[in-house]
Structures are given as C-alpha cells and as structure tokens.
Amino acid sequence: MKYTPAKPALTGETLDTLTEKLREPGEPAFRAKQILDWLYKKRVGRWDEMTSLPKPLRTWLAETFELRPAALVLNKQSADVTDKLLLELGDRSLIETVIIRVPQEGVGVEHSRKTICISTQVGCAMGCVFCASGLAGLKRDLSAGEIVAPGPSSRRSTTSSSWAWASRSPTTTR
C-alpha cells in the first residue's frame, strides 16, 4: 500500500530541493538554509518558532509542507538506558523509534552518546515472535521525510516525555 500525504514532509527536503521550491514564492536561496537550520539545529516544533523568517514565508511553508509528519503516541522509558517511542503517521499507521543512551564515564547518562533505531517501514515481513513491529506483517515503506522525522527532536525526548512536534499529548510509562 502506498500512502501519499496531503502535504509533503519538510524533513523529506534537501537543501537543493527546498531552494528550488522556495523560488515559487520568490524567496532568496539563503532562506532554505535558514529553514533547515530551524528544523535540524534548533529543532522547532511549530512554524511560528522560526522567528527569523518573514511571516508570509512561514504561512507559505505551513500551507505547503508538513513540519512534523509523525506524532508521539507513547514514550516508554525503561529503567535501563532505552526509550521506546511509538509514533503515529498521517495515515494512522504506527511505527517505533528506540533511543539507546550509551553511558560514558564522567559525563552522565543524559550527556552520553545516543544511538537511535529508526523505522523504514510500517510493519515487517519477518514475523519474529519477540517483535511487535512484525505482528501485522509488512504494510508499506516509509517516505524519506517519515524516516527522517524522528531525528530532529529525538534528543529532546531522552530527558522528558514532551516532544516538540507531537500533535497530541503522549503517554509516558516506565
């Protein structure tokens, strides 16, 4: 099954593709880098947080792109060093992202290196009995924007259950 969202995910754009698309509203090329900096470095969750961009551009972006194509449904923080995040996509499909903190001596768990396991598909064809992702079988491949989406905000989630881009209140369990 192929899913085509109403608006493409901003996380699916590269610097070159975004620069090209910004020509439509007559924006200068440097705006693409500003937008991607807001997305990936500052990890904003709302268009109005991109305060260095003119309001008409922010309006155009909101009408043209989905800022965060996934919503956090559940953040299951384990007693060890992992967070399992259940995310809902635009077609109501669920995927999982796992954040693993790798404790490093002298810096504490929250400042240690992190590894993120991301989904590339909804479901899985393997059917392993220990894995929830494969219980319903393979449903579809994710778009590039859906694959990348958890990345910009995942560092924020390792210390709290609030994700900047969640469209509904997540449930946190331990």
Secondary structure, DSSP 8 states (H G I E B T S, - for coil): -----SS-BGGG--HHHHHHHTTTTT--THHHHHHHHHHHTS--SSGGG-TTS-HHHHHHHHHH-BS-SEEEEEEEE-SSSEEEEEEEETTS-EEEEEEEEE--TTT-GGGSEEEEE--SEES-SS--TT-GGGTT---EE--HHHHHTHHHHHHHHTT-S--TT-SS--EEE-
